[in-house]
């Protein structure tokens, strides 16, 4: 069966360090993968999209990698700040199904 | 602001009540979605509308009834809900282009629903 797993439910790091979040999937052939940020009581906010033929994407302090052989995406936040504390969701777009499926999310806490 | 507005933000209803959730998008998008987010569970897609036509009904019970009168407005009509339907209901929109996969979703803040 198809499955999306995000590395851990919670991740705690010190301010200034790099946060690395993982999204693993099985039995998917996603056309692209997206990362969203969700704050408590709010809807998810789009951050980055990476296509199956792209290895890496960057946006300011954010970097996403996509390895279709390993079936894994890594999401990095460099020089993390307490304001980066939130839940981060990965979503895979399945061309055959014509829709995205979301992972459970990882809650990141950046401590001052 | 994401350009997607949902009302009400919070709703408490009894199992015999009838209520409606409203979503409006100001982005000129042609696709709108309803998602359900329960505690400790991933986002679940409920309904998809493309150009006002329903293109997805993800095995949602009939006590949830969507309505899309135009490409900017989306409703979710609720009746005889169960306590397990308590969740955050999120509306989203996107711009679907023919032949191009670009499902960047813009979400509203959601309606936190409690069914007593």
Interface residues (C-beta under 8 A of the other chain):
Chain A: X4 X31 X32 X34 X36 X41 X42 X43 X44 X45 X46 X49 X89 X91 X93 X95 X98 X99 X100 X101 X102 X103 X104 X105
Chain B: X2 X4 X40 X41 X42 X43 X45 X48 X55 X56 X90 X92 X101 X102 X103 X104 X105 X106 X107 X108 X109 X110 X112
